[in-house]
Amino acid sequence: MFAKKCPSCGVRLGNFLYADACPHCHEVLKCNLPMQGTFHAKVAKAKSWPVRVFFSIRDLVEA
């Protein structure tokens, strides 16, 4: 996933392993860029009533 060497100039990245661009030739390292797709956040679903009761009792005891 992360390049150990720059594909254009071949310089070892070393401490710049997670860099977005090569520190030597300043070419963009496409393999180090975040994924271009859209991420869907998980929507919190309503919990069943026994789970809600359990957590409300737990919160009451901890308070």
N, C-alpha and C positions, 0 to 999 in steps of 0.2 A: 504494500500500500504506500509506504513512504520510501522515496528513492534514497539510496545510499550515495549515489553519484549523480551528478547533473548529466542528463542525457545529451545536452548540446555540447558542453565543453569537457565533460568527464572529470571535473574536480570533485574530490570527496567532500561531502557536506559536513561531516563531523558534528560540531555543535549546532549547525543549522539544519539538522535532519528534518525538522518539521516546518521549515521555511516555505513561504509561498513562492519565492523567487531565489535563484542562485545568487549567492553573495559575490561571485566572481564575474559572471557574464550578465547577470540581472535578467536572465530569461525566466519566464513564468514556468514553474514546475507543476504541470497539470495533474500529476499523480498526487500532489500534496494539497490540492485545493479541495474544499468541502464538496460534497455531492451536490449536483445542480438540481436535483429533483425537489419537489415540495414535500415537506413533512407534514403529516397529519397528526395533530395532538390528540391523544386519547381523551375522550370525553368521560368525565366521571359519571358512572351510572348510579342510579338510586339503589342503595343497599336494601336487602330484605329486612323486615322489622326485627328479627332476633339479633342481627348484627348491629343495627342501630341501637337497640336496647343495651346490648353488651357494652358498646363504646360509650354510651351516655352514662352507664353505671361506673365504668372505669374512669371517666373524666370526673364524675362526682366524687369518687373515692380519692383520686389524686389531688383534687382541689382543696 
